[in-house]
Amino acid sequence: MYLRGEPLFAFGHGLSYTTFKYGELNLTAKQLGRAGSLTATVEVTNSGQRSGDEVVQLYVRDLEASVKRPIKELRGFERIRLQPGESRKVTFTVPAAKLAFYDEPRHDFVVEPGEFEIQVGSSSEDIRSHARFEVQ
């Protein structure tokens, strides 16, 4: 979770007989309350010559944490099958609760205010698009 070096195989590592192109990541909000949620949408296109499956993965990163947090945390994924040239929008709902961490002194899960980044890609090392938002 805290590795700064290169793992032998990244989470989500795998081979495909085709290629996928990711569009821009769109968020329904740039600010989020501690009890709210937002929606993240990305369009994925099979840019190769064969049909194939892609596992679209969503990671969250806390950019201003007061405690040591993982570099990125998997918070959603969806497997899609696309024919050559086919596109599909993949949508994830991100409730503020998915941004929480366990605070030892409080003995409770806490969502801190600050800036966060959502990243989408085909593996933890192959991030294709990202967007930032703020928790208030």
C-alpha positions in Angstrom: 0.0 0.0 0.0 2.9 2.4 0.7 5.5 1.1 -1.8 7.3 3.8 -3.6 9.3 1.4 -5.7 8.1 -0.8 -8.6 6.2 -4.0 -7.8 7.0 -7.1 -9.9 3.4 -7.1 -11.2 1.0 -4.2 -10.6 -2.5 -4.8 -9.4 -4.6 -5.5 -12.4 -1.7 -6.6 -14.5 -2.7 -8.7 -17.5 -2.5 -9.1 -21.2 -5.1 -8.5 -23.9 -5.3 -9.1 -27.6 -6.6 -5.6 -28.2 -6.0 -2.0 -27.0 -8.3 0.4 -25.2 -8.4 4.2 -25.2 -9.8 6.1 -22.2 -11.4 9.5 -22.6 -11.5 12.4 -20.1 -12.7 11.6 -16.6 -15.7 13.7 -15.7 -17.0 14.3 -12.2 -20.5 15.5 -11.3 -19.0 17.8 -8.6 -15.7 19.5 -7.8 -16.7 19.8 -4.1 -18.1 17.1 -1.9 -19.6 17.3 1.6 -18.6 14.7 4.1 -21.9 12.9 3.8 -22.4 13.4 0.0 -21.3 11.5 -3.1 -20.2 12.2 -6.6 -20.3 10.4 -9.9 -17.2 9.7 -12.0 -17.7 8.9 -15.7 -15.1 7.9 -18.3 -15.6 6.7 -21.9 -13.6 3.6 -22.9 -13.1 2.7 -26.6 -11.7 -0.5 -28.0 -9.1 1.0 -30.3 -7.8 -2.4 -31.5 -8.8 -4.9 -34.2 -10.3 -7.6 -31.9 -13.0 -7.8 -29.4 -11.9 -7.8 -25.8 -12.6 -7.4 -22.1 -11.3 -4.4 -20.1 -11.4 -4.1 -16.3 -11.8 -0.4 -15.7 -10.4 0.4 -12.3 -11.1 3.5 -10.1 -8.5 4.6 -7.5 -8.7 7.4 -4.9 -5.7 9.3 -3.6 -5.8 11.7 -0.6 -3.5 14.6 -1.5 -3.6 16.4 1.9 -3.9 13.6 4.5 -3.0 14.4 8.1 -1.8 10.8 8.6 0.1 8.4 6.3 -2.3 7.1 3.7 -1.8 4.6 0.8 -0.6 6.2 -2.4 -3.7 5.0 -4.2 -6.7 2.9 -3.0 -8.9 0.8 -5.3 -12.4 2.0 -4.7 -14.3 0.5 -7.7 -13.9 -1.6 -10.8 -16.1 -2.8 -13.7 -15.4 -5.4 -16.4 -16.7 -4.5 -19.9 -16.6 -6.3 -23.2 -16.2 -4.2 -26.3 -16.1 -5.0 -30.0 -13.5 -3.2 -32.2 -14.3 0.5 -32.4 -17.1 0.2 -29.8 -17.2 2.7 -27.0 -19.0 2.6 -23.6 -19.3 5.1 -20.7 -18.4 3.6 -17.4 -19.8 5.3 -14.3 -18.8 4.9 -10.7 -20.5 6.4 -7.7 -18.1 7.6 -5.0 -19.7 8.3 -1.7 -17.6 10.3 0.8 -17.5 7.2 3.0 -15.2 5.5 0.5 -12.6 8.3 1.4 -12.6 7.5 5.1 -9.8 6.0 7.2 -9.8 4.6 10.6 -8.6 7.2 13.2 -7.1 5.4 16.2 -7.5 8.2 18.8 -11.2 8.6 17.9 -11.9 4.9 17.4 -13.9 5.8 14.3 -13.8 6.2 10.6 -13.1 9.8 9.5 -13.4 11.7 6.3 -11.0 14.6 6.4 -11.5 17.8 4.4 -9.0 18.5 1.7 -8.1 17.7 -1.9 -8.5 14.2 -3.4 -7.7 12.8 -6.8 -9.7 10.1 -8.6 -7.8 8.0 -11.1 -9.0 5.5 -13.7 -7.1 3.0 -15.7 -6.5 -0.6 -16.6 -4.1 -1.4 -13.7 -2.6 0.4 -10.7 0.4 1.4 -12.8 -1.5 2.2 -16.0 -3.6 5.2 -15.0 -5.3 6.7 -18.1 -7.2 9.7 -16.7 -7.6 11.6 -13.5 -9.6 14.4 -11.9 -9.4 16.3 -8.6 -12.1 17.4 -6.2 -12.3 18.8 -2.7 -14.0 17.5 0.4 -15.4 20.2 2.6 
